[in-house]
Amino acid sequence: MQTGKINVQTENIFPIIKKFLYSDHEIFLRELVSNAVDATTKLKTLSSLDKFKDEMGDLTIEIILDPSKKTLTVKDKGIGMTAEEVDQFINQIAFSGAEAFLKKFKGKTEDEQSGLIGHFGLGFYSSFMVSDKVEIRTKTYKKGAGTKAVRWECDGSPEYHLDECDKADRGTEIVLHISEDSSEFLDENRILELLKKYCKFLPVPIRFGNEKTWETSETEKDEKGEPKRVEVEKPRMINNTNPLWKQKPSDLKEEDYNTFYHELYPMSFDEPLFSIHLNVDYPFNLTGILYFPKLKKNYEVQRDKIQLYCNQVFVTDSVEGIVPDFLMMLHGVIDSPDIPLNVSRSYLQSDQNVKKISGHIMKKVADKLEELFKNKREEFEKKWDDIRVFIEYGIISEPKFYERAEKFCLLKNTEEKYFTLEEYKKFISDAQTDKEGNLVYLYTSDKEEQFSYIATARERGYDVLMMDGPIDNHFINTLEQKFEKTRFSRVDADVIDKIINKEDTLPPLLNEEQQKQLTPVFEKEVDKSKFHVVFESLSTSDLPVIITQPEFMRRMKDMSALGGYSFMGNMPDSYNLVINSNHPLIIQIMDMKDEAEQSKLSKQLIDLAMLSQNLLKGEALSGFIKRSVEIIK
C-alpha cells in the first residue's frame, strides 16, 4: 500500500484561474480595487496604532487607462510590499494577506480591521482572466534594509520575474496588459460602468481620469458683466466614501434618505414611500437601508433592486436567501461582513447566519410597519394600496410575519374605509352571518364590472370589500385557513340571498313543471358548455336574469393564471345563468305563444345579464344593440 500527498501543479492552476475563477470576468476590477482599499486601510490601522509615523498624504486610489498601450493600472498609496512579501502573498496562491493581518492585530482597533475585505487570497489572480501579462510595482511603507521597491511580472505561465525597480513613492501599482479577447476593458465607458457598479461606495476615494464640468468663473465676465460659466476639467471621483447606511440614523432626516435613494437609483423619478435603516452589531454585523417603493403593475421588473455589499464592496443584487422572498421587491442596500461567500463572492452558502439575518430583516420590516400604523394611521392608510402586496405576500408565505401583520394588515371596502382584520370582523358580524353561524366576507375584484352585484348586496345592508390585488386569491385562501367559521365569496359568485342565506326563500311563482318547460327556451340562446341554466325564487325587484360564476371554480382558475393549479387553466369558464322565477318578465315569457317573440325577449334578458358581466362582445354586442333599437321602436 502506498500513501502520500497529491501534488497540485501550477501548470494546471493558471488555466483554471483564467477561465473559471469567476463566473463574470468583469469581477477582476472589483478584486483589484478591493485589494487597493485593503492596502490603504492597513496603513490607516498602522498609523492609528502608532506603527506608521510618517505623513499618509493623499490616499486616493487611481485607475489609469491607456488604450494605446493596451494597459489598465490600479494604483494605491497603501502599505506596499517588500520582495519577501511579494513572494509570500503573490507567489503562494491562496494565502490571504488580509487574513494574516487580522490575526496579527487581533483585538486592536476593531473598527479599522472590519474594513479589510480579503478572505481568500485569490482576488489578485482574477487579473489573469483578462490579461496577457500582469506587472506589480510596489514599495513598502517600512524603512531600512530590504525595503527597496520591487517589480514582479508574470505572463500567465508558472514562471515569474522579480527584481528591484525605481518606484519612489509608497504603495502598489498593478499594471494589466489587456488581452485581445478582453479588449472591451480598454473602453473608458466600460471601465467607468464597472467602477460605478462595484466601487461606488468604497471607503477610500477613487479617481478615474478627468471629467469636464461647468463652473462659475471667479475672474471671467460675460458682456453683461456677470460671472461667466466656463468649462473646466476636474478629476473624476468615483465613490461616496461615507454612504448613508454607515451613518447614525439619529443624525439623518427623511430628505437624506430620499436623496440617497436617488443616488442608488438615478433613473427613478418616484419618491420611496418610506425607508428602514438596519443597524445591528450582535449577534452578527448588518447595516443597510431598505426602501418601500411605489410598485408598478409589472412586479417582476421591481425585483433584484436590493444590492448586497461586503464592507462597502458591491457583491450582487441577487439576494435570495438573505432577504425573505416577499420583501424581494423592496429597494436598497444591505452590507454585512458576516454573510459567507464563496471564492467569487457571488453566491451565498447555506448558513445559520444567513437565516438569522433574513429573520432579523423580516422583524425590522414588521417593526417599522407596526410603528407607522400605530403612530400615523391616516398616513399608513394612504400608502396601503402601494404596500399591501408586500404585506399580503408576507402573510401568505411567512407564518411568523402573519403573527405580526395581523395587527396592521388592512381591509378596504368599496366606500374607501379601512379596517384591521379584527375591526372588520366586528363591523360585519351582526349583518353577514348565515344560518350556520358562518361569517361571510363579500368582496369584489372589479368595482366597475361588478357594480350591479355590489349595489344589490348594499341594498341588503351588506358590506363589500375591495380585493383587486394581483395575489388576492391566494390571500383570501390564507385568511380562510386562519379564521374560524369564515368564508369569502365574490359578490357575483351566486345570487346574494344564497351567498348569505338567512331565511327560507320566497315561494316561486313558476312551479317546477313550468321551469322545466322554460329551461330549453334559455338554453338554446347560450353555449351550454359554459352556461348552466338554474331557476331561483328571488324578489320581484331583483333582475330577471343574473349571471354568476361559482366561487370555487372561478377562484381556482384565477389562481392558475398566477402559476398554481395549472391544469385548471385549460378548463372552460363556467357560469350559472340564474332565472328569477318571480320576475314579471319571466312570467311574461312563459305565457308567450309566439316562439319568435319568446326567443327575442329571452335573448334580450340574457344579453343584458351578460353585458353586466362584461361578457358581451363583438358580433353578439352588435346584435344586442340592433335588437334594443327594434324593441324601443
N, C-alpha and C positions, 0 to 999 in steps of 0.2 A: 504494500500500500504506500502511496506517495502523498504527502501533504505539502502545502506551500502557499504563497500569495499570488493572486492574479496580478500580472504586470500590465498596467494600462499605458499604452504607448502614446506619446504626444502626437505622433503622426496621425493617429486616429481621432484625437481630440479636436484638432483645428477644423477639419471638415464638418464635424458635428456642430461646433460653435458657430461656424459661418452660416450653416443652413438652418439649424434647429434650436439654437439657444433661446431665441424669442420668436413668437409667432408673427409679430409685426416688426419688420426691420427698422421702422422709424423709431423704435424704442431706444436705439443707440444714443440718440441725442439726450434723451431724458437721463440715461445712466451716466453719461459723461458729465453733464451739468450737475447732477446729484453728487457725483464724486467731488466736483469742484466746490460745491456747497459744504460737503463734509470736511474737506481740507481747510476751508475758511472757518468753519465752526470750531474745529480743533484748535486753530490758532487763537480764537477768541477765548476758548476754555483755558488754554495755557496762559494767556495774558491775565485772566481773572484769578488764576492760581499763583500769579507772580513768577511763572516759569518762563515767560517770554517778556523781556523788559524793554524791547525796542518799540518805536512807534509802529503801529499797524498800518497807518496810512489809508489810502482809498482801497477798499476790499472788493470793488466791483469786479464781477466775472465778465469777461469779454468773449463774445462769439465772433470770429473773424472768417468771412467767406471770401475766397479768391478763385473765381471761376476760371481765370486764365491759367492758373497753376493747378487747377482741379483739387484745391485743398480746402478743408474746413478745420478751423482751430478753436479749441476751447481753452481759455487761458484764465487761471486764477492766481490770487496772491495769498494763498493759504500757507500751510506748513512746509510744503515741498517734500522732497525725499533725498536721502543720500544714496550712493551707489549700492550700499548694503540693503537699504530699504526697497529699492527698485528690485533687487534680486529676490527679496523676501515676498514683497507684495505683488509683483508683476510676473516674475518668472515661476513662482509657485502658485499655480492656478488654484482658485477656490479658497485661498487663505484670506480671511476678511480683515483688512486693516482697521475698519471701524469697530469690529468686534473686539480685536485685541486692545484697541484704545479704550473702549468702555471698561474692560476688565482692569486695565492699569489704573484708571481713575475712578473706580467704583466708590460710591459714597460721597463724591465731591461734585459740587455744582450740578446737581441732577437736572436742573432746567436746561443748562447748556448741553449736557450729554444727551438729553432727549431729542435734540436736533440732529443727531447723527443717523443717517439713513441706512447705510450699507449693512447687509446681513450675510451676503453670500460670497463676496469677493470676485464675482464673475462679471459685474457690470462693465468694467473696462473692456473686456473681450468682446462685447457686443459691437465695438468699433470695427472688428474684422468682418462683420456681416456686410458692410458697405464699402470697405477699403481694400485696395491692393497692398497698401503699406501704411504702417502707423509709426509715428515718431513721438517720443516723450522727451521734452526738455524740462529739466526740473532742478531747483536749487533749494536746499533745506533752510529752515529758519535757524538751525543750530550754528554755533560758532566753533572754530577750532579745526584741528586736523581731520581730514577725511570728509570735509563738508563742501567740497567743490561741486560746482554744477555738473550734471551728467546728462548725456544724451543716450536714449535707448531707441533702437529701431528694429522692426520685425516686418517681414513681408507675408505673414500668414503661414509660414512654414515653422517647423520646430526650432529653427536657428534664429538667433537674435544677435545684435551688436550693442555693446555698452561701452561708452568711453566718456572722457571729460569733454565739456563744451564751455563756451564763453558767456553763458547766460549770467547777467549781472544781478537781476532782481529776484527776490524770494518768490517761490510759488512754482506752479507746474503749467506747462503748455502741452496739450495733446493735439498733434497735427495729423489729420486724416487725409490720405491721398485717395480720393474717392474713385472707386472702380467704374468701368464703363457702364455696367448694367445697373449702377445706382446713381446715374447722372442727375436724377431728379433732385438729389440733395445738394446740387450746385446751383439751384434756383433760389434766389433771395426770398421770394414769396413763400416757397415751400418751407424753408428754414424758419421764417417768421411764424408761419402757421403752427409748426411743431413747438416752437418756444412758447407761443401763446397757449397752446393746448397743455403742455406738460409742465411748464415752468412759470406759469402766470402768478403763482403765489409763493414762490420760494423765498426763504428768509434772508437771502443775500442779494443785493442789487445785481441785475444782469443787463449788459448792454450789447446790442447787436447793430453795429453800424450807426448811421445817422439818418435822420428824417427831416423833411422840410416842413416848416410851420410858419404861420403868420403872427407877427407881434407888432405892438405899437412902438415906433421908434422914439427914443428919447432925444434925438438930435435932428432928424429929418422932419420937414414940414411940407404939407401939400400947398396948393395955390391959395387956399383959404387961410393958411397959417395954422391949420390944425395938425397935431402929431400924425405922421404918416404911418400907414400899415405897410410893413416890409416883410419880405420872405427871408427867413433865416434857417440855417441848418443847425440842428441840435443833436446830441447823442440820443439814439433811440433806446429808451429804457423799457424793458420788457415787463417787469413784475411789480406787484404790490407786495412789499416785504412784510407788511403787518395787516393781513386780511381781517375782516370784521370778526370772523369766528374765533380768532385768537385774542380778541379784546374782551373786557369785562362787560357783561350785559347791563350792569348798573350804570355804566358810562354812556350807554347808547340810547338813541331815540328812534321812533318809528321811521323818521326820514332817513336815518343812517341805514336801516335795514332795507328800505326801498331803493336807496341809491346803490347799495351793494348788489341787490337783485338785478339791477340793470347792468352792473359790471359783469355779473355772471352770464346774463342773457341780453346782450346789447340789441338783439333784434326783436325783443319783446316790447310791445307798446302798452301792455296792461300792467297795472299795479297788482302786486300779490294781495290776497285777502288778508293774511296775517302771517307771522313767522314764529318759529320756535327755536330758541337758542339752546343748544346742547352744550353742557359743560360738566364733565364727570372726571374725577381722578381716582375713584375707588368703586368697585374692585378692578376696574380697568380704566384706561385713559381714552376719553372720547370727547371731541369738541365738534362743533358744526352748527349750521343754521339750515333749518328746513322751512320751506315756504309752501303755503296752500295757494296754488294758482287758480285763476279763473279757468274752468275747464271748457274746452271747445267740444263740439259734437264728436269729433274723431278722437276718442280717448286714447287710442294706441299711439297717436302722434305725441301724446303728452308723456309717454314713458321714457325711461333712460335719460332723465333730466337731473338725476342726483349724481354728483361727482364724488368719487372716493379718493381721498388723499392719504398719504402716509408721511407725516411730518412735513406737510405742505407740498409734497411731490404728488402730482396727479398720477393715479393708478388706473382707474377705469370708471366708466359710467354705467357698467353692468353690475348692479349692487344686489342681485338676487341673493337671498340668504342673510344679508346684513339688515336690510330693510324689509319688514313684513310686506307681503305681496300687495295687500290692499292700500299700502302707502307708496307704491312704486310710481304713482302719478304725481307725487309731491316733487317739488324742485328744491335745489340747494346743494349743500356741501356736507360731507362727513369726513372727519380727519381722525385717524387713530393709528398709533404705532402697535397696538395690541391685536390687530387683525392679522392672522397668519397668512402669508402669501407664498406661492411657490417661487422658483428662481426668476421667473419673468415678472413677478409682482402683478400678474394679470388675472389670476384665478384663485378664488377662495378655497381653502381647505376646510373640511368639516371639523368643527372645533367647538368646545363648550363656550369659549369667549364670544364667538360669533353669535351663538344662541342667546347669551346674556345681553349682548349689545342690541340684538333685534328686539328682545323683550323690553329693554330699557327705552328704546326709541318709541315703541308702542305705548309704554307707560307715560312718557313725556308728552306725546301727542294727546292722549286721553286727559292728562292733567290740564293741558292748555285749553282744550275744548270745554272741559267742565268749568274751568275758571271763567272763560268768556261767557258761557251760558249763565252762570250764577251772577256775575257782576254786570254783564252788559247784554241782557236777554234780547232787548229790542234790536240791537246791532247784530246779534247772533242770528235772529230770525231773518233779517235782511240778507244775510250771507248763506242762508240754509240751502237754497237751490244750487249754489255753487259747491257746497261742501258735502251735500247729502250722499253723493255717490261714494265718497271715501268712507263715510260712517256706515252706510248700508253694507258695503262690501266687507268692512271690518266685522260687522255683526254676523254676516253670513260665514266668514272664513275663520274667525278667531273667537272661540268661546270666552277667553279671558277679556277680550275687548268688549264683548257684549255686556259683561258684568259691570263695566264702567259706563258704557254708552247708553244703557237703558235710562240713565239719569238725564241725558241731554239729547237723545235721539228724538226728533220731532216728527209729527204727522201734520200735514196741512190739508184742510178741507177746501171745497170748491168756493168757499167765501173768503179764502186767503187768511183764515185763522189758524194759529199754530197751537199744538198741544204736545206735551210729553206723552209717552206711552201710557203712563198711569193716569194722567189728566184726561186723556181721550176715553179710556175705559170707563171712567166715572161719568163723563159727559154723555155717552150714549147708552149707558146701562139700563135706564128705565125704558127707553123707546125701542131699542133694537135688540131685544131678546125674543127668541122664538118660543114655541110651545114646550120644547125640551129644555129650555133654560140656557141655550147657547147664545153667546153674544155674536152678533152678525156685523162685521165691518164691511160696509158698502164702499166701493171705490170706482173711479173712472180712470181709464188710461188716456182718454182724449175728451176734454171738456166740450169741444165744439161738436164732434161727431156723435157723442152720446148725450147730447143736450136734452132730448125729449125724455130719455130714461132717467136722467138726473132730476128733471122737473117733476116727473111722476113720483119719484122717491121723496122729494122735498114736500110735495103735496100731502104725502102720508105722514109728514113730520120726521122723516129720517134724514140723517146727515150723510154726506158722501165725501170720501177722501180723494185727493189727487194722488194717483200712483202712475205717473207718466215717465218715470225714470228708466234708464237702459237696463237696470238689473232688478226692477221692482218685482218681477215674477218670482225670482229667487228669494228676494227679501220677504215677500209675503209668505212663501213656504216656510221660511225660518221662523217668522213670528207665529205662525200657526202651531209650529212644534213647541215654541217657548210658552205660549199662552194656553191656559186650560179652558176647555169648553168655549172655544172661539173658532170662527171660520170667516174667511174673506170671500166676498163674492162681487164680481164686477156687476154694475147696475144693469147691464144688458144680458146677464147670464140666464135670466128667466124673468117672467113677469114678477113684478115687485111683491105681490101678495103671496107668491110661492117662495121667493127668496127668504122673506121674513113671514113665516106662516103663524099668525097669532090666533086665528079663529077659523071656523068652518067657512068654506066658500059659499057664495050665493048659489041658489038652485039655478041650473041652466034653463033658458027659455027654449033652447033646442034640445030635444031628447036624443038619446043615443042613436036611434034609428035615423033621425034627421041628420045627425052629424055624419053618419056613415054615407048617407046619400050625397052630402055636400063635399065630402073629402075629395072625390075624384075631380070635382069642379076646380078645386085649388091645386091639386096635384099636377094636372095637365099644364098648368101655367108656370111650373118651376122645374128645375133639374132635380129629380128625385134622389140622385146620388149625393146631393148636397143638402137638400131641404127635407125635413120630416114634418108633415102636417099634423098638428095636435090642436084639440079644442080645449079651451079653458073658460070656466064660468067667471067672468070679470065684471066689473062695474060698467054700466051703460055709458059712463063718462070716459072710460078708457078707450084707447084706439081700437078700431075694428080688427086690424091685423098688426101683429107685432113680430119682429124677427129677433130671436135670442140665440146666443151661442153658448152651449153648455160650458160651465166653468172649467171642469177637469180637462176636457179635450182641448179647449182653446188655450188654457194655461200650458199644457204640455207642448202644444205646437209652437207657442210663443217662445218657450224655453229652448226648443230645438234650434231656433234661429240664433240663439246665443251660444250654441255649441253643446248643449246637453240633449239627451233623448233624440239622437239624430234620426232614428227610424220614424219618429213622428212627423218629420219634415216632409216625407213623401206621401203622407195621408191627405186626402182632400179635406177642405174646410167642411165643418158640419154645423148646420143651423137648424133651429126649430122655427117653423112657420106657425105662430100661435094665432088661432082664430078665436076671437071673442064671441062666444055663443050667446051673449046677451045684448050685443050691439044691434041697433035697428037696421043698419045697412046689411049685416049678415042675415038677419031675418028676411030682409027685402030680397036678397039674392036667392034665399031658399024658396021664396014664394014666386019667383020669376018663372014664366012658362017658356019665354024665348031664350034658347040656349046661347045665341049670339050675344044678347044683351047681358045674360048671366055671366058669360065668359068675359065680356068687356068690363063689367063692374068689378068682378073678382080680380082681374088682371090689374085694374087701376088701383085697387086697395093694396095688392101685393107690391106694386111698384112704389107706392107711397111709403110702405114699410121698408123696402129696400133702399129707397132714397135716404131715409133717416139713418141707415147704417152705412151710407156711402158705398153701397154695393151696385148702384145703377150707373152703368157707364156705356159709352159707345152707342151702338145701334139701339139697345134697349132704352137708353135715356132719350134718344131722339124719338122713338116710338111713343114713349110716355108723354112727351111734350105735345106731339100731334094729337094724341088721344085726349089730352087735357083740354086742348083748344076746341076739339069737337064737342066734348061734354059741356063746355061753357056755352057754345053756340046753341 
